Amino acid sequence: MTLEEYLAVPYVLTIEAVQGPDGEWYRRACYRELPGCVGEAATPEEAIARLEAAREAYIRERLTRGEPIPVPRPPLRDRLAARSAP
């Protein structure tokens, strides 16, 4: 699969509120199929944006090293088309 195909894979996003050691609450977003791929922030939107950046970096790194990338479902064709459009 190509980078674009891997980036179009529809992973299941999980988000939860977590209390930090300082007592403040923050949001943690993750894709359980991608170990260590997490985004944390004060708001859900920020956590998801950080998670997306982490997901892309995770996929690029593993492709570069020739390591397998978990693919729980086929890529979304609509997302693939949107990425290849000018």
The 8 nearest C-alpha neighbors of each residue, nearest first, counted from 0:
[[1, 4, 5, 2, 3, 62, 74, 68],
 [0, 2, 4, 3, 5, 6, 62, 7],
 [1, 3, 5, 4, 6, 0, 59, 58],
 [4, 2, 6, 1, 5, 7, 79, 82],
 [5, 3, 7, 1, 6, 2, 0, 74],
 [4, 6, 2, 7, 8, 3, 1, 0],
 [5, 7, 3, 4, 8, 2, 55, 58],
 [8, 6, 74, 4, 5, 75, 78, 79],
 [7, 9, 74, 5, 6, 10, 73, 75],
 [10, 8, 7, 74, 11, 72, 75, 73],
 [9, 11, 8, 12, 30, 71, 32, 72],
 [12, 10, 30, 13, 9, 31, 32, 29],
 [11, 13, 30, 29, 10, 14, 28, 31],
 [14, 12, 29, 28, 30, 11, 15, 31],
 [15, 13, 28, 27, 29, 12, 26, 16],
 [14, 16, 27, 26, 17, 28, 13, 25],
 [15, 17, 26, 25, 27, 24, 18, 14],
 [18, 16, 25, 24, 26, 15, 19, 27],
 [17, 19, 24, 23, 22, 25, 20, 16],
 [18, 20, 22, 21, 23, 24, 17, 25],
 [19, 21, 22, 18, 23, 24, 17, 25],
 [20, 22, 19, 23, 18, 24, 25, 17],
 [23, 21, 19, 20, 18, 24, 17, 25],
 [24, 22, 19, 21, 18, 25, 20, 17],
 [25, 23, 18, 17, 19, 16, 22, 26],
 [24, 26, 41, 17, 40, 16, 18, 23],
 [27, 25, 16, 40, 39, 15, 43, 41],
 [26, 28, 39, 15, 14, 38, 46, 16],
 [29, 27, 14, 38, 13, 46, 37, 47],
 [30, 28, 37, 13, 12, 36, 31, 38],
 [29, 31, 12, 32, 33, 11, 13, 10],
 [30, 32, 33, 29, 34, 11, 13, 12],
 [31, 33, 30, 34, 69, 10, 71, 70],
 [34, 32, 31, 30, 36, 35, 69, 54],
 [35, 33, 36, 32, 31, 30, 37, 29],
 [34, 36, 37, 33, 29, 31, 30, 57],
 [35, 37, 34, 33, 53, 29, 54, 30],
 [38, 36, 29, 50, 28, 35, 39, 53],
 [37, 39, 50, 49, 46, 28, 27, 47],
 [40, 38, 27, 46, 26, 28, 37, 25],
 [41, 39, 46, 26, 42, 45, 25, 27],
 [40, 42, 25, 26, 45, 43, 24, 39],
 [43, 41, 45, 44, 40, 26, 46, 25],
 [42, 44, 46, 45, 26, 47, 41, 40],
 [45, 43, 47, 42, 46, 48, 40, 49],
 [44, 46, 48, 42, 47, 43, 40, 49],
 [45, 47, 39, 40, 38, 43, 49, 44],
 [48, 46, 50, 44, 49, 45, 28, 43],
 [49, 47, 45, 51, 50, 46, 44, 52],
 [50, 48, 38, 52, 46, 47, 51, 45],
 [49, 51, 38, 47, 53, 37, 48, 52],
 [50, 52, 54, 48, 53, 49, 47, 55],
 [51, 53, 49, 55, 50, 54, 56, 48],
 [52, 54, 50, 56, 51, 55, 36, 57],
 [55, 53, 51, 57, 56, 52, 36, 50],
 [54, 56, 58, 52, 57, 53, 59, 51],
 [55, 57, 53, 59, 54, 58, 60, 52],
 [58, 56, 54, 60, 55, 59, 53, 61],
 [57, 59, 55, 61, 60, 56, 62, 54],
 [58, 60, 56, 62, 61, 57, 55, 63],
 [61, 59, 63, 57, 62, 58, 56, 64],
 [60, 62, 66, 64, 58, 63, 59, 65],
 [61, 63, 65, 59, 64, 60, 66, 58],
 [64, 62, 60, 61, 65, 59, 66, 58],
 [65, 63, 61, 62, 66, 60, 59, 67],
 [64, 66, 62, 63, 61, 67, 60, 68],
 [67, 65, 61, 64, 62, 68, 63, 60],
 [68, 66, 69, 65, 61, 62, 64, 70],
 [67, 69, 70, 66, 61, 58, 62, 33],
 [68, 70, 71, 32, 67, 33, 72, 5],
 [71, 69, 72, 68, 8, 73, 5, 32],
 [70, 72, 69, 10, 73, 32, 8, 9],
 [73, 71, 70, 8, 74, 9, 10, 75],
 [72, 74, 8, 75, 71, 70, 9, 7],
 [75, 73, 8, 7, 4, 76, 9, 72],
 [76, 74, 78, 77, 7, 8, 79, 73],
 [75, 77, 79, 78, 74, 80, 7, 81],
 [78, 76, 80, 79, 75, 81, 7, 82],
 [77, 79, 81, 80, 75, 76, 7, 82],
 [78, 80, 76, 82, 77, 81, 7, 83],
 [79, 81, 77, 83, 78, 82, 76, 84],
 [80, 82, 78, 84, 79, 83, 77, 85],
 [83, 81, 79, 80, 84, 78, 3, 85],
 [82, 84, 80, 81, 79, 85, 3, 78],
 [83, 85, 81, 82, 80, 79, 78, 77],
 [84, 83, 82, 81, 80, 79, 78, 3]]
